Amino acid sequence: MAAQKGKDLLLKISDGASAFVTVAGLRTRRLALNADTVDVTDAESAGRWRELLGGAGVRRASLSGTGIFKDQDSDALIRQLFFDGLLRDWQIVIPGLGLLAGPFQISNLDYRGEYAGEVTFDITLDSAGALTFTAL
């Protein structure tokens, strides 16, 4: 994969019908994919090396970012989802790689502003079910 522009990593949310819309202008973003391990090491493990049980751990994804809202509608949508604690289908477009999609919940939403600057926000999404990855 050739180098890609960080600004091309997009965050989209389901409009509740059949479309996904870009809801935020993220200036910085971080996507983390994690998998827990299940240690099955016992007294008879060869050479006392740790043994793991394949495919048994919990997988999860987390996206965090900082940016400005695209418009008042996207600000209102995200704020309401946070206060309602609802799950919604999201898409994360990773340029040159693919599309990660599935249900996420907003677990953190912070607002801040500098005296001589715009209001920005920090958001964290945590996966809330099975995710799919589609290569571009």
Secondary structure, DSSP 8 states (H G I E B T S, - for coil): -----GGG-EEEEE-SSS-EEE-EEEEEEEEEEEE---B---TTSGGG---B-TT-S-EEEEEEEEEEESSHHHHHHHHHHHHHT-EEEEEEEETTTEEEEEEEEEEEEEEEE-TTS-EEEEEEEEE-S--EEEE-
